[in-house]
Structure formats: C-alpha cells, structure tokens
C-alpha cells in the first residue's frame, strides 16, 4: 500500500465563542478510488483575551434610574504575558465606561453606565479598549444597546 501524506489548510469557523466545537470535512481519497471518508475535526477554541458577556443591554422605562450599570468580565488567558488595558472609549456619549482591576495583569471588569440626559430611545454603541497583548494587539470591542420600553 502506497501511503501519502498531504497537509491542506482547513480553517474552522470559530463563530466568535471560545470553548469546544467540531466540524465535519469530506476527504476524497485518490489512492483508493471510491473510498471517500468524512473527517471529524474536534477542537478547543482558545482566545488570549475573553470578554463575557460579549454584548449587554439597558432596557429603560420613562421612570428608569440612570445609575444602572452593567459589568463584563475581561480575562487574560495567556499565561506567558501580563495584560495591561488602556482606558475604555465609547463611540456614544450616553455610555460611560471604566475598568476595574480584580487581579492585575489577569482579571478585569468593564463597568458601563449611562450618562443623562437620555433623549434618544434606541442607541447601539461600541466600547473599545486597547490592550498590551501581542496576540490581540488590536482593540477589543463590546456592543452595548440602550432601548426604551413603550
């Protein structure tokens, strides 16, 4: 039997979420005609920085208090380097954001609140944080939504 090994890149759809997953790929055998196989690829998706949850919402009524906050956890999963975060920047003036350090270089909280007056009923915005990570040098972005209930 003539055994040949070939490597072909096969990108797996990450779907933006860390954790385990699988994907099936068809394998066409040229050495054994008519003997096609299905290869199941199992993987553990690892990200150097995770932000959970990835999106948050503020649901307000006319009488809502504006001191509500939402908190996202930022975790450095890279054991080789410590993480430093820049101050967060919001693309909407109604979202106020700050970073709280739980464990320097490892665990942080992104705390988001609202800035009155809240004159628009539906706003979607992003909060961006530049990182010191060489594996994720670009900014991490979070989606936030403010919606008024009727």
C-alpha positions in Angstrom: 0.0 0.0 0.0 1.4 3.4 -1.0 0.8 5.8 1.8 0.9 9.5 1.0 0.5 12.3 3.5 -0.7 15.7 2.4 -1.5 18.7 4.5 -4.1 21.1 3.5 -5.2 24.2 5.5 -8.8 23.8 6.6 -10.0 26.8 8.5 -12.6 26.1 11.1 -15.4 28.5 11.7 -14.8 29.9 15.2 -18.2 31.7 15.5 -16.6 34.1 17.9 -17.1 31.9 21.0 -14.3 30.2 23.0 -14.9 26.6 24.0 -15.1 23.2 22.4 -16.6 22.5 19.0 -16.5 20.3 16.0 -16.7 20.4 12.2 -17.0 17.7 9.6 -14.9 17.7 6.4 -15.2 15.5 3.3 -12.0 13.7 2.4 -11.6 12.5 -1.2 -9.1 9.6 -1.5 -7.2 9.4 -4.7 -5.2 6.4 -3.7 -8.3 4.3 -3.0 -10.8 5.3 -5.7 -14.4 5.3 -4.4 -13.3 5.3 -0.8 -14.3 8.8 0.4 -14.2 9.5 4.1 -15.6 12.0 6.4 -13.1 13.5 8.8 -14.5 15.0 12.0 -12.3 17.8 13.4 -12.6 18.4 17.2 -11.0 21.5 18.7 -10.9 23.6 21.7 -11.0 27.3 20.7 -8.7 29.4 22.8 -8.6 33.2 22.9 -5.8 35.1 24.6 -8.5 37.6 25.9 -12.1 36.7 26.7 -14.8 39.2 27.4 -18.1 37.9 28.8 -20.8 38.6 28.1 -20.0 39.8 24.6 -23.0 42.2 24.5 -25.2 43.8 27.0 -28.5 45.8 27.0 -30.0 48.5 29.1 -33.9 48.4 29.0 -35.4 51.7 30.3 -38.8 53.0 31.0 -39.7 56.7 31.3 -39.1 56.5 35.1 -35.9 54.5 35.0 -33.0 55.4 37.2 -29.9 56.4 35.2 -27.5 55.0 37.8 -27.9 51.4 36.4 -24.6 49.7 35.4 -23.7 46.6 33.5 -20.4 44.6 34.1 -18.4 42.5 31.7 -15.5 40.3 32.8 -12.3 40.6 30.9 -9.9 37.7 31.4 -6.3 37.3 30.2 -6.0 33.6 29.3 -2.3 34.0 28.2 0.0 32.7 30.9 3.1 34.0 29.1 2.4 37.7 29.4 0.6 40.1 31.7 -2.2 42.2 30.3 -2.5 46.0 30.5 -5.6 47.7 29.4 -6.0 51.3 28.2 -8.9 53.4 29.3 -12.1 52.4 27.5 -13.5 54.6 24.7 -17.2 54.7 23.8 -18.5 55.8 20.4 -21.7 57.0 22.0 -21.8 59.8 24.7 -24.6 58.0 26.6 -22.3 55.1 27.6 -19.8 55.8 30.4 -17.2 53.1 30.8 -14.4 52.4 33.3 -12.0 49.5 34.0 -11.8 47.9 37.5 -8.8 45.7 38.2 -9.6 42.5 40.1 -6.3 40.7 39.6 -3.6 42.9 38.0 -2.5 41.5 34.6 -5.1 38.8 34.7 -8.8 39.8 35.5 -10.6 43.0 35.0 -14.2 44.3 34.9 -15.6 46.6 32.3 -18.2 48.7 34.1 -20.7 50.6 31.8 -23.2 53.1 33.0 -25.5 55.7 31.4 -24.9 59.4 31.1 -28.0 61.6 31.2 -29.9 63.1 29.5 -31.2 60.1 27.7 -33.1 61.8 24.9 -32.9 59.1 22.2 -34.9 55.9 22.5 -32.7 53.3 20.8 -28.9 53.6 20.7 -26.3 50.9 19.9 -22.7 51.6 20.6 -19.2 50.1 20.9 -16.7 50.4 23.7 -13.1 49.9 22.7 -10.2 49.0 24.9 -6.6 48.9 23.5 -4.6 46.0 25.0 -0.9 45.3 25.6 -1.4 41.8 24.3 0.9 40.8 21.4 -1.6 38.1 20.5 -4.5 40.5 20.4 -2.8 43.9 19.8 -5.9 45.5 18.3 -8.7 46.8 20.5 -11.3 44.6 22.0 -14.8 45.9 21.2 -18.0 45.4 23.1 -21.5 46.1 21.8 -24.0 47.9 24.1 -27.6 48.7 23.4 -30.0 51.2 25.1 -33.7 50.6 24.4 -36.7 52.4 25.9 -39.7 50.3 26.7 -43.0 51.9 25.5 
